[in-house]
Amino acid sequence: MNKKVFCFLTAIILLLSATAFADSGTWYCPQCGSQMEASYQFCPKDGTPRPGEGGSSVIIQNNGPYDMGVPSLNGRSYSKDQMNMAILWVQTQLKATGTYYQGYAWDVTGHLGDHTMQEIASFMQSRGYRGHSGCVDQNVVNELAAYLGNRIEPVYIGGYYSHMDSIMSGGHTGSMQKILSNLIDMVPHVTNGARWVQSCLSKLGYYTGSIDGMYGERTEKSVNAFQKAYGFQERNYVTLGVARAMLEACYNSGCYLDDLP
């Protein structure tokens, strides 16, 4: 073989190998439009899970996140202010319909609040369930699965999400339940919610002041910086979605969560 041809072919092979290696070292987040490092199981900007290769129900790593599939509630139903992964699945699928639950990305938290219940009721009434209350039961899950078919949006369990039920209900850290009543109307005054926010943001490097529970200008600027970095609308208060993102970011960065207020 001609020496020049051999060198040319060798260069092409090396280039293709390098490209393949580079491609395998990152993954694309469709929500924020950025390339993520291969080691990231969730996008640090908006919490989008790393997609599996081949669609739904694909294990990403041996001990990593996996798609929970269509949940079976085993006869249970969930009412207002309950929080768990099944509710998160319902919220995610409502958003995937393209019709319901649009414009409220910060509400996709696993918490069954008023807005979620309104959207569930509207969806179920469109499916022939008159006067539906908006609670989550197996009928809601089944109707969403039937409506979306192969367009079901994967919901991954693993990492932070493997602790989600206990975090929401007061186990593990119990942080979400403790601050729930302080989130919507948090104003510059001393609250346990503000102390929790300061503790989270301090662990993540956004807040350098004292953990005094005073939701003042410094804390508010730190909250705004976190919201901007993670793709949330900047507000002077903390929504439940932002609080969940703080917990998830702490978990994914290896912070010790159990010492949160």
C-alpha positions in Angstrom: 0.0 0.0 0.0 1.2 3.5 -0.8 2.8 5.1 2.3 0.8 8.3 1.8 -2.4 6.4 1.5 -1.7 4.4 4.6 -0.9 7.5 6.6 -4.1 9.2 5.3 -6.3 6.2 6.3 -4.6 5.9 9.7 -5.4 9.6 10.3 -9.0 9.1 9.3 -9.4 6.1 11.7 -7.8 8.1 14.6 -10.1 11.0 13.9 -13.2 8.9 13.9 -12.1 7.1 17.1 -11.5 10.4 18.8 -14.9 11.7 17.7 -16.6 8.6 19.0 -14.8 8.8 22.3 -15.8 12.5 22.7 -19.4 11.8 21.8 -19.6 9.0 24.4 -18.2 11.4 27.0 -21.2 13.7 27.0 -24.9 13.7 26.6 -27.4 16.3 25.4 -29.9 18.0 27.7 -33.0 18.9 25.5 -34.4 21.3 28.2 -31.5 23.7 28.5 -29.8 22.8 25.1 -26.4 22.0 26.6 -23.9 19.1 26.5 -23.5 17.4 29.9 -20.5 15.4 31.2 -21.1 11.7 31.0 -20.8 11.3 34.8 -23.8 13.6 35.3 -27.0 11.5 35.8 -29.1 14.7 35.9 -28.6 18.1 34.3 -27.3 20.4 37.0 -29.2 23.4 35.4 -32.7 22.0 35.4 -32.7 18.5 36.8 -33.5 16.8 33.5 -32.5 13.1 33.8 -29.9 11.7 31.5 -31.8 9.8 28.7 -31.3 6.1 28.3 -30.2 4.6 25.0 -33.3 3.0 23.5 -36.1 4.9 25.2 -38.3 4.0 28.2 -37.3 1.5 30.9 -33.6 1.4 30.2 -31.1 1.1 33.1 -28.5 3.8 32.6 -25.9 2.3 35.0 -25.8 -0.8 37.1 -26.6 1.3 40.2 -27.9 4.4 38.4 -31.3 5.8 37.6 -33.9 3.7 35.8 -37.2 4.6 34.3 -40.0 3.7 36.8 -42.4 2.9 34.0 -46.2 3.2 34.4 -46.7 3.1 38.2 -49.1 0.7 39.9 -50.7 2.3 42.9 -52.0 -1.0 44.3 -55.4 0.4 45.1 -54.1 3.6 46.8 -55.1 7.1 45.9 -53.4 10.4 46.8 -55.1 13.6 47.9 -54.1 17.2 48.2 -50.6 18.0 49.7 -49.4 14.5 49.5 -46.0 14.0 47.9 -44.4 11.0 46.1 -42.9 9.7 42.9 -46.3 8.6 41.5 -47.5 12.2 41.7 -44.3 13.3 40.0 -45.0 10.8 37.2 -48.5 12.2 36.7 -47.2 15.8 36.6 -44.5 14.8 34.1 -47.1 13.0 31.8 -49.6 15.9 32.0 -46.8 18.2 30.8 -46.0 15.7 28.0 -49.5 15.9 26.6 -48.7 19.3 25.3 -52.1 20.6 26.4 -52.2 20.2 30.1 -49.9 21.6 32.8 -48.0 24.0 30.6 -46.0 26.9 31.9 -45.7 25.6 35.5 -42.4 23.8 35.3 -41.6 24.7 38.9 -44.7 22.8 40.0 -43.3 19.4 38.8 -42.2 18.4 42.2 -44.1 15.4 43.3 -46.4 17.6 45.4 -50.1 17.4 44.8 -51.1 21.0 45.0 -54.1 23.0 43.7 -52.7 23.6 40.2 -51.9 19.9 39.7 -55.4 18.9 40.9 -57.1 21.4 38.6 -55.1 20.0 35.6 -55.8 16.4 36.6 -59.6 17.2 36.9 -59.6 18.9 33.5 -57.8 16.0 31.8 -60.0 13.3 33.4 -63.2 15.2 32.5 -62.0 15.3 28.9 -61.7 11.5 29.2 -65.3 11.1 30.4 -64.9 11.2 34.2 -67.4 13.9 35.1 -66.8 15.7 38.3 -63.3 14.3 38.9 -61.8 15.7 42.1 -58.2 15.9 40.8 -56.9 13.3 43.2 -54.4 10.8 41.9 -55.6 7.2 41.5 -55.0 4.3 39.2 -57.6 5.6 36.7 -55.6 8.8 36.3 -52.4 6.8 35.7 -54.1 4.5 33.2 -55.8 7.3 31.3 -52.6 9.2 30.9 -50.7 6.1 29.8 -53.5 5.3 27.2 -53.6 8.9 26.0 -49.8 9.2 25.5 -49.1 5.7 24.3 -45.5 5.5 23.1 -45.1 9.2 23.9 -44.9 8.5 27.7 -42.2 10.6 29.2 -39.6 8.5 31.2 -39.4 9.3 34.9 -36.1 8.1 36.4 -35.5 6.8 39.9 -32.0 6.8 41.4 -29.7 9.1 43.3 -31.7 11.9 44.9 -35.0 10.4 43.6 -34.5 7.1 45.4 -34.9 9.1 48.6 -37.7 11.3 47.4 -40.6 9.7 49.2 -38.9 9.8 52.6 -37.5 13.3 52.0 -41.0 14.5 51.2 -42.7 12.9 54.2 -40.2 13.7 56.9 -37.8 10.8 56.8 -34.1 10.9 55.7 -33.9 14.7 56.0 -37.6 15.7 56.2 -36.6 19.1 54.8 -39.4 19.5 52.2 -42.2 18.9 54.7 -40.7 21.2 57.3 -40.5 24.2 55.0 -43.7 23.7 52.9 -45.7 26.2 54.9 -43.0 28.8 54.6 -42.4 28.7 50.8 -45.1 30.7 49.1 -45.1 33.7 51.4 -41.5 33.8 52.5 -40.7 37.5 53.2 -37.8 39.2 55.0 -38.3 37.9 58.5 -36.8 35.1 60.6 -38.2 31.7 59.7 -37.1 28.0 59.8 -37.7 28.0 56.0 -35.2 30.9 55.5 -32.7 29.0 57.7 -33.2 25.9 55.6 -32.7 27.9 52.4 -29.5 29.5 53.8 -28.1 26.1 54.8 -28.8 24.6 51.4 -27.3 27.5 49.5 -24.3 27.6 51.8 -23.5 24.0 51.0 -23.8 24.8 47.3 -21.6 27.9 47.5 -24.3 30.5 46.7 -24.6 31.9 50.2 -21.7 33.0 52.4 -23.5 34.8 55.3 -24.5 33.5 58.7 -27.3 30.9 59.0 -29.5 33.2 61.0 -33.0 32.6 59.5 -33.2 36.2 58.3 -34.5 36.3 54.7 -32.8 39.6 53.9 -31.1 41.1 50.8 -28.1 38.8 50.9 -30.2 35.6 51.1 -32.5 36.9 48.3 -29.6 37.6 46.0 -28.3 34.0 46.7 -31.8 32.6 45.9 -31.9 34.6 42.7 -28.4 33.4 41.7 -29.5 29.8 42.3 -32.7 30.2 40.3 -30.9 31.7 37.4 -28.2 29.0 37.4 -30.9 26.2 37.4 -33.3 27.7 34.8 -36.0 28.9 37.2 -37.8 32.2 36.9 -36.2 34.7 39.3 -38.5 35.4 42.2 -37.8 36.9 45.7 -39.2 33.8 47.3 -38.7 30.1 47.1 -41.2 27.8 45.4 -41.5 24.1 46.2 -39.8 23.3 42.9 -36.8 25.5 43.7 -36.6 23.9 47.1 -36.6 20.4 45.5 -33.9 21.5 43.1 -31.8 22.7 46.1 -32.1 19.3 47.8 -31.3 17.5 44.5 -28.3 19.7 43.9 -27.0 19.1 47.4 -27.4 15.3 47.0 -25.7 15.3 43.5 -22.8 17.4 44.8 -22.1 14.9 47.6 -23.3 17.3 50.4 -24.3 15.8 53.7 -28.1 16.5 53.9 -29.0 15.2 57.4 -27.7 18.3 59.2 -30.1 20.7 57.4 -32.5 22.4 59.8 
